[in-house]
Amino acid sequence: METGSRLDDLKSLKIDRDEPRKTSGWAKWYILTGVALILLMGAGAIVYRLVATSVPEVQVAQAMAEPAGTPGVILSASGYIVAHHKINVNSKVTGRVSWIGVEKGDKVRQGQVLVRLEDQEFRAQVEQARGAVESAKARLLQLENGSRPEEIGQAQHNLEEARALLVNDKVNLDRVAQLVEHGVAPKQQLDDAQSKYDASLHRVNSLEQSYKLAKIGPRPEEIERARGDLLQAQGQLAFAEAQLEATQIRAPITGTILERTAEKGELVTAQFASGAEGGPRGSVVALADLDDLQVELDISQDDFARLGPKQRGVVSTDAYPDRKYEGAIAEISPEANRQKATVQVKVGIRKPDSYLRPDMNAKVDFLSDAAGAAATQGGVVAPSGAVRGSDGKHFVLIYFQGKALERPVTLMGKRGNDDLVQGLTGGEMLIVKAPPEVKDGTTVKVAPPISG
């Protein structure tokens, strides 16, 4: 009985084949829909990538508003601070350094002794020249005073003695002549007497001339020659003294020692210098007046027309950017640099102080001549590369919601490498670098920043 009921239960169980067919249809629909969605999403991703890669990339930078009241800067340029006059102090003579009394950075006065050279041989040359001068003076004095009375008397006495001897020789000659004529004395005795007389006669004539010269004195030509010899000796003495004085090297101006190029024991020379170690030096120190400083600038030829003679500017340095100095153009090179396409300009700094040092980096903001008008104008500083156009028509491209939008601007001046413009409000994202095809209305995307 129990077995029969179980068979009846099993027979009552059967599969409804219509219901599975309905469930299978809905599943297929869901599956197909999912596959379609996946395919559409993949295709969309592919299309997006293709489209995205075709959108040009641009680099942007923000424009900054500049308030009114800032003086009009027409040009900014960077350069180096230089001394107006830098002097390399050399030696006028060749010698070895025996003493040097300054260090780099010392302040010195004009005429102050900086270096002394060994001077023994120069002192000896001075003494030798001084002796020659004294000798020439004595010789000139002797000729100018002429013969002394004692010298004239001596000459007269010698002449009278010679005349007396001549008279005696004449008497002796006459007596011997008579003896020879009468045959008492030989002819040889007459010849000896004649020779003796002739010698006495010549001596009398010579002493007469000496006596006359002693009374007259030296010739004017001899006196002038002696004066010339004295002048020559005095010139040699002055030269020797100048050479001795040159062994003390003095400061030509009041200033500051920039460099010390010689040491004690080294040889310095005014004729030749050697770069080899141990060779003679050409200079001993370099100095400059640090109260007379300039900024040396290389101005591009494209910007040179903005400047004029005595153009005013504000000077600042990288080391102390908060310190400002008044300046004005002091020198403009008469020729340009062909290779760099620049013109050298030097700006004199008014009232420099100890914060300024030669060879420092410096920037000069040149002010417009109409400083009062410029001081009332405001503007927007556009980053370098944002302003486009030429011939007085300028514009910028603004990045806004994925597009480049053109906006006309008026160029007012420079702010360093940037431009001061009117026509913007400040805060705009300006396109500073873009492919050539980017124009007004072009769809663009911002390139990722370039990592350092």
C-alpha positions in Angstrom: 0.0 0.0 0.0 2.8 2.3 0.8 4.7 1.3 -2.3 1.6 2.1 -4.5 1.3 5.7 -3.1 4.9 6.4 -3.9 4.4 5.3 -7.5 1.4 7.6 -7.7 3.5 10.5 -6.4 6.2 9.9 -9.0 3.6 9.7 -11.8 2.2 13.0 -10.7 5.7 14.7 -11.3 6.2 16.0 -14.9 8.2 18.8 -16.6 6.4 21.8 -18.1 8.3 22.3 -21.4 6.5 25.5 -22.4 7.8 27.5 -19.3 11.5 26.9 -20.0 11.0 28.2 -23.6 9.6 31.5 -22.2 12.5 31.9 -19.7 15.2 31.3 -22.4 13.8 34.1 -24.6 14.2 36.8 -22.0 17.8 35.6 -21.2 18.7 35.8 -24.8 17.4 39.4 -24.9 19.4 40.4 -21.9 22.6 38.8 -23.2 22.3 40.5 -26.6 21.6 43.9 -25.0 24.7 43.6 -22.8 26.9 42.6 -25.7 25.6 45.5 -27.7 26.3 47.9 -24.9 29.8 46.6 -24.5 30.5 46.9 -28.2 29.1 50.5 -28.2 31.3 51.4 -25.2 34.4 50.0 -26.8 33.7 51.8 -30.1 33.1 55.0 -28.2 36.4 54.6 -26.4 38.2 54.0 -29.7 36.5 57.0 -31.3 37.3 59.2 -28.3 40.9 58.2 -28.5 41.0 59.0 -32.2 39.3 62.3 -31.7 41.4 63.2 -28.6 44.7 62.6 -30.4 43.7 65.0 -33.1 43.0 67.9 -30.7 46.1 70.2 -30.6 47.8 70.6 -27.3 48.6 74.1 -26.0 50.5 75.5 -23.1 48.8 78.2 -21.0 49.8 80.8 -18.3 47.7 83.1 -16.3 47.6 86.9 -17.0 48.1 89.1 -13.9 46.5 92.5 -13.4 48.8 95.4 -12.6 47.3 98.2 -10.6 47.3 101.8 -11.7 50.0 104.0 -10.3 53.0 101.7 -11.3 55.5 103.8 -13.3 55.6 103.0 -17.0 58.4 100.6 -17.8 59.2 100.7 -21.5 62.0 98.1 -21.4 63.7 95.8 -18.9 67.2 94.5 -19.5 69.7 92.4 -17.5 73.5 92.9 -17.3 76.4 93.2 -14.9 77.6 95.9 -12.6 81.0 97.3 -13.6 83.3 100.0 -12.3 83.3 103.1 -14.5 87.1 103.1 -14.4 89.0 100.0 -13.3 92.8 100.6 -13.1 95.5 97.9 -13.2 98.4 99.5 -11.3 101.7 98.7 -13.0 105.3 99.4 -12.1 107.4 102.0 -14.1 110.6 100.1 -13.4 111.6 96.5 -13.2 112.3 95.3 -9.7 111.5 92.7 -7.0 108.8 93.4 -4.5 110.2 94.0 -1.0 106.9 95.1 0.7 103.2 95.2 -0.2 100.8 96.9 2.2 97.3 96.2 0.9 94.8 93.4 0.7 91.8 92.8 -1.5 88.9 95.0 -0.4 91.1 97.6 1.3 90.2 101.3 0.7 93.1 103.5 -0.3 93.7 107.2 -0.8 95.2 108.8 -3.9 99.0 108.9 -3.5 99.1 106.2 -0.8 102.1 103.8 -1.1 100.8 100.4 -2.1 104.0 98.5 -3.0 107.8 99.0 -2.5 110.4 97.5 -4.7 114.1 96.8 -3.8 115.9 100.1 -4.5 119.6 99.6 -3.7 120.9 99.9 -7.3 118.6 102.8 -8.0 120.0 104.7 -5.0 123.5 104.0 -6.3 122.6 105.4 -9.8 121.3 108.6 -8.1 124.6 109.1 -6.2 126.6 108.5 -9.4 124.4 111.1 -11.3 124.7 113.6 -8.4 128.5 113.4 -8.6 128.5 114.0 -12.3 126.4 117.1 -11.7 128.8 118.5 -9.2 131.7 117.9 -11.5 130.0 119.7 -14.4 129.1 122.7 -12.1 132.8 123.1 -11.0 134.0 123.0 -14.6 131.5 125.7 -15.7 132.4 127.9 -12.7 136.1 127.6 -13.6 135.4 128.8 -17.2 133.1 131.6 -16.2 135.5 133.1 -13.6 138.4 133.0 -16.1 142.1 133.0 -15.1 143.1 134.1 -11.6 145.5 137.0 -11.1 148.1 134.6 -9.9 147.8 132.6 -13.2 148.2 135.8 -15.2 151.3 136.9 -13.2 152.8 133.4 -13.6 152.3 133.6 -17.4 153.9 137.1 -17.5 156.9 136.0 -15.5 157.5 133.0 -17.8 157.3 135.3 -20.8 159.8 137.8 -19.4 162.2 135.0 -18.5 162.0 133.6 -22.0 162.6 137.1 -23.5 165.8 137.5 -21.3 167.1 134.1 -22.4 166.4 135.1 -26.1 168.5 138.3 -25.7 171.4 136.3 -24.3 171.1 133.7 -27.1 171.2 136.5 -29.6 174.4 138.0 -28.2 176.0 134.5 -28.1 175.0 133.9 -31.7 176.6 137.2 -32.9 179.8 136.5 -31.1 180.2 133.0 -32.5 179.4 134.3 -36.0 182.4 136.7 -35.8 184.7 134.0 -34.5 183.7 131.7 -37.3 184.2 134.6 -39.8 187.8 135.1 -38.7 188.5 131.3 -38.6 188.9 131.1 -34.9 185.8 128.9 -34.2 184.5 126.0 -36.2 181.3 126.1 -38.3 179.6 123.6 -36.0 179.6 126.0 -33.1 177.8 128.6 -35.2 175.1 126.1 -36.1 174.6 125.2 -32.4 174.3 128.8 -31.4 171.7 129.4 -34.2 169.6 126.5 -33.1 169.6 127.6 -29.6 168.5 131.1 -30.6 165.7 129.8 -32.8 164.3 127.6 -29.9 164.3 130.5 -27.5 162.5 132.6 -30.1 159.7 130.0 -30.5 159.3 129.7 -26.8 158.9 133.5 -26.4 156.2 133.5 -29.1 154.3 130.6 -27.4 154.4 132.3 -24.0 153.2 135.5 -25.4 150.1 133.7 -26.7 149.6 132.0 -23.4 149.9 135.3 -21.6 147.3 136.9 -23.9 144.8 134.0 -23.4 145.3 134.2 -19.6 144.4 137.9 -19.7 141.4 137.3 -22.1 139.9 134.2 -20.4 138.2 131.1 -21.9 136.3 131.2 -25.2 132.5 131.7 -25.1 132.1 128.4 -26.9 133.8 126.5 -24.1 131.6 128.1 -21.5 128.4 127.1 -23.5 129.7 123.5 -23.9 130.3 123.4 -20.1 126.8 124.6 -19.5 125.4 121.9 -21.9 127.4 119.2 -20.0 125.9 120.5 -16.7 122.3 120.3 -18.1 123.0 116.8 -19.3 124.3 115.7 -15.9 121.2 117.3 -14.2 118.9 115.5 -16.6 120.5 112.2 -15.8 120.2 113.0 -12.1 116.5 113.8 -12.5 115.9 110.5 -14.4 117.8 108.5 -11.7 115.7 110.1 -9.0 112.5 109.4 -10.9 113.5 105.8 -11.2 114.2 105.6 -7.5 110.8 107.2 -6.7 109.1 104.7 -9.0 110.2 101.9 -6.7 107.4 103.1 -4.5 104.1 102.3 -6.3 101.3 104.7 -5.2 97.6 104.6 -5.7 96.6 106.8 -8.7 93.1 107.4 -7.4 91.1 107.0 -4.2 89.3 103.7 -4.4 89.1 100.1 -3.3 91.5 97.3 -4.1 89.8 94.7 -6.3 92.6 92.3 -6.8 96.2 91.8 -5.6 98.3 90.3 -8.3 101.8 90.4 -6.9 103.4 89.0 -3.7 106.6 89.8 -1.8 109.7 88.5 -3.6 108.1 88.4 -7.0 109.5 90.3 -10.0 107.4 93.0 -11.6 108.2 94.8 -14.8 107.0 97.6 -17.0 108.3 96.2 -20.3 107.1 92.6 -20.5 105.0 90.2 -18.5 104.9 86.4 -18.4 102.0 84.2 -17.7 104.3 81.4 -16.6 104.7 80.6 -12.9 107.6 82.6 -11.4 107.7 84.9 -14.4 107.7 88.7 -14.1 104.3 90.3 -13.3 102.7 93.1 -15.4 100.7 94.7 -12.6 100.7 94.6 -8.8 97.1 95.5 -7.9 93.8 96.4 -9.5 91.6 99.1 -8.0 88.5 101.1 -8.8 86.3 103.8 -7.4 83.2 102.0 -6.1 81.4 105.3 -5.8 81.3 105.4 -9.6 79.5 102.3 -10.8 77.6 101.4 -14.0 75.4 98.6 -15.3 76.7 97.2 -18.6 73.8 96.0 -20.8 73.5 94.4 -24.2 70.3 95.8 -25.7 68.8 93.9 -28.6 68.7 96.0 -31.8 64.9 95.4 -32.0 64.5 97.2 -28.6 67.2 99.8 -29.0 64.8 102.3 -30.6 62.8 102.5 -27.3 65.7 104.2 -25.5 67.2 107.6 -25.8 70.1 109.6 -24.4 70.0 110.0 -20.6 67.0 107.6 -20.4 66.1 107.1 -16.7 65.8 103.7 -15.1 65.5 101.8 -11.9 68.4 99.4 -11.1 68.0 96.3 -8.9 70.2 93.3 -8.3 69.5 89.6 -7.9 71.3 89.5 -4.6 69.1 92.4 -3.1 66.0 92.6 -5.2 64.2 94.9 -2.7 66.9 97.6 -3.0 66.3 100.0 -5.8 68.7 102.6 -7.2 68.1 105.5 -9.6 70.1 105.4 -12.8 70.4 107.0 -16.2 72.1 106.0 -19.5 75.6 107.3 -19.3 77.2 105.7 -22.4 76.0 104.2 -25.6 78.4 102.3 -27.8 79.0 104.0 -31.2 78.9 100.6 -32.9 76.7 97.5 -32.7 77.7 93.9 -32.1 77.1 92.1 -35.4 77.3 88.6 -34.0 74.9 89.2 -31.1 72.7 91.8 -32.9 73.0 94.0 -29.8 74.2 97.5 -28.8 76.1 98.0 -25.6 74.6 100.5 -23.2 76.0 101.6 -19.8 73.7 102.9 -17.1 75.2 105.1 -14.4 74.1 104.4 -10.9 73.3 107.4 -8.7 74.3 107.1 -5.1 75.6 103.5 -5.0 76.2 101.9 -1.7 78.2 99.0 -0.2 75.6 96.5 -1.3 76.6 96.9 -4.9 79.7 95.1 -6.1 81.4 94.8 -9.6 80.3 91.8 -11.6 77.0 91.4 -9.8 73.9 90.5 -11.9 71.7 93.5 -12.2 68.4 94.5 -13.9 67.4 97.9 -15.2 63.8 98.9 -15.8 63.8 101.8 -18.2 61.1 104.3 -17.5 59.1 106.2 -20.1 59.7 109.9 -20.5 56.1 110.5 -19.8 56.4 109.2 -16.2 53.4 111.2 -14.9 51.1 109.7 -17.6 52.5 106.3 -17.2 52.0 106.4 -13.4 48.2 106.7 -13.8 47.8 103.8 -16.2 47.0 100.2 -15.2 47.2 97.1 -17.3 47.6 93.4 -17.4 50.9 91.6 -17.5 50.7 89.0 -20.3 53.3 86.1 -20.0 56.1 86.0 -22.5 54.8 84.5 -25.8 51.2 85.2 -25.3 51.0 88.4 -27.4 50.8 87.9 -31.1 50.6 90.1 -34.1 52.6 93.0 -35.6 52.3 96.4 -37.2 50.5 97.8 -34.2 47.8 95.1 -34.2 48.2 92.7 -31.4 46.0 89.9 -29.9 46.1 87.0 -27.5 44.4 83.6 -27.5 42.5 82.8 -24.3 41.8 79.2 -23.3 38.2 78.9 -22.3 36.1 75.7 -22.0 38.3 73.7 -24.3 38.6 76.3 -27.1 41.0 79.0 -28.1 39.3 82.5 -28.2 41.0 85.5 -29.8 41.0 88.8 -28.0 42.6 92.0 -29.3 44.9 93.9 -26.9 47.0 97.1 -26.9 50.7 96.7 -26.1 51.8 99.3 -23.5 55.3 98.3 -22.6 57.5 95.6 -21.1 57.7 94.0 -17.7 61.0 92.1 -17.9 60.4 89.4 -20.5 56.6 89.8 -20.2 54.3 92.4 -21.9 52.1 95.0 -20.3 48.8 95.2 -22.3 45.3 96.7 -22.2 42.2 94.8 -23.2 42.2 92.1 -20.5 40.9 92.1 -17.0 43.5 89.8 -15.4 43.2 86.1 -14.4 42.6 84.9 -18.0 44.4 81.7 -19.0 46.5 82.8 -22.0 47.9 80.4 -24.6 51.6 81.0 -24.7 52.6 78.1 -26.9 50.5 76.4 -29.6 50.8 74.7 -33.0 50.4 77.0 -36.0 46.9 75.7 -36.9 45.4 77.0 -33.6 43.2 80.0 -34.3 40.1 81.6 -32.9 37.5 78.9 -32.1 39.9 76.0 -32.4 39.2 73.1 -30.0 42.3 72.6 -27.9 43.5 70.8 -24.8 46.0 71.9 -22.2 49.3 70.0 -22.4 50.6 68.5 -19.1 53.3 70.7 -17.5 56.8 69.8 -18.4 58.6 68.3 -15.5 62.1 69.5 -14.6 
